[in-house]
Amino acid sequence: KKREKGRKESAKEKSGVRVRVERGPPKVEEEKKSAEFSWVQRAKMQEERVVVEVKEELEAAAKMSKRQKRRKKAEGGVAEEAGKKAFMEKTHISKPDAKEGLRRNTVEFGRFELVVGLLKMPELNGKSAMCVRWDAEKGRWAVSHQGTERLLRPENLRLQRPASETGKPFCPGAPVRLHGLQGAMELNGQRATCRSWDEPRQRWLVVLDDGGAEKSIKLDNLGLAPRPGCCVRLTGLAAAPELNGKSAMCVAWDDSRQRWRVRVEGGQEKALKTDNLESEGPQDPPPVGPCVQQVVQVCEVEEKLERFGKFLKQLREDERRSTRARSLAVVFCNSLDSQSSAMEALHKGQMSCIPLEGHKAPKALSRFNLDEKRFLVTTDSALGDRKLEQEVRLVLNFDCPLTLDTYSQRLKVLEKAEDGGSSHTFITSDQADFAQPLIQLLTRCHAAIEPALRELAEVVDSTTSRPRKR
């Protein structure tokens, strides 16, 4: 028995030693690479590093003597301002001591609310906008509101509250659709507009489009229902993360793919799910139909006829190759002389055309079809309030209109076009005053803007609205 007991004890000791040898000291886990961290962890690490850097710079600036501060100010660089600008540029936050925190308001969630201090644009106070970029030279934020970018000071921006407190992803003015209601099943499928968020009850007060009745609905029973022409913000895109946070315009609903056709900045179109769209709040209806493809070409006065002829030649070539459908077109001019010049260019390009003039207008409209004359050349006064019965798919502004109202009125002849139609406008250097309003309209519609048009707008002095001397 003693021998057997000693054998067992020695076996236990050996096994214990073996186990200890096998286990050894605890292994130290290798540090993960920066690419393996999620964006939340990377943002947190970045914030901690930036906070430490700014804190050190501010402490160093506080220890400076008055003479050193005056010398620093005379040299043109203040450490405090540089630290604050670097802090705002890296973290997308209006002030270093903001109470809302940092991680929730990084680049991905960069929405701000415009508040006080806007004296020149009081209509924007209280509206929501998205921070696009930080302009270090001017010390201001470039924010996007309904597709238009504006430069605002950090003092005019306030961070919005978390999603649980504001009822995101919706905001006042957002178009929604009701679903999943058990107590009022007859309301399922109806469209409504968000009015205000009831924080104690955690519900949205919505106004039904059919009848105007007000209902208090839970967040889970609402779904975003954008309309063609409304501006949205893109979110949750995994395949194209660079588009997250960007503004876009809803063009049309693709029923076969169950996706929205949206147009991002620059005129590029994407097909996205409704879950990847977020409303930008109450908006005015777009001045031009969302499906209209707009192109603005800058040229000199003496080059306009040549550019117009090249466009007609390319149009005829596209129709011959069947890359563009043969369709009716309306050519707008500002004067009778321009109307005659446009007619000559059309005849030279072998395009059948007819002018719209006074008492001959009914006869001209009767011959305006694909079999006879498919180009109608007119002025704004000659067309007047007439509504064309034909389906027009192309508008050519041979002369650029002088106001945005005239521009929008001309494009209304495309209302019957199934694909929305397209417009081509020729603007000359002597019409530089109209370049900036035209850029704002194209930006609102998320259309492509030529660099030459931006250069033409920069020529105009913002105070005198007259071309500068070069």
Secondary structure by P-SEA (a helix, b strand, c coil): caaaaaaaaaaaaaaaaaaaaaaccbbbbcccccccccaaaaaaaaaaaaaaaaaaaaaaaaaccaaaaaaaaaacccaaaaaaaaaaaacccccccccccccccccccbbbbbbcccccccccccbbbbbccccccccccccccccbbbbbccccbbbbcccccccccccccbbbbbcccccccccccbbbbbcccccccccccccccccbbbbbbccccbbbbbcccbbbbbcccccccccccbbbbbccccccccccccccccbbbbbbcccccccccccccccccccbbbbbbbbcccaaaaaaaaaaaaaaaaaaaccccbbbbbbbbccaaaaaaaaaaaaaaccccccccccaaaaaaaacccccccbbbbcccccccccccccccbbbcccccccaaaaaaaaccccccccccbbbbbbccccccaaaaaaaaaaaacccccaaaaaaaaaccccccccccc
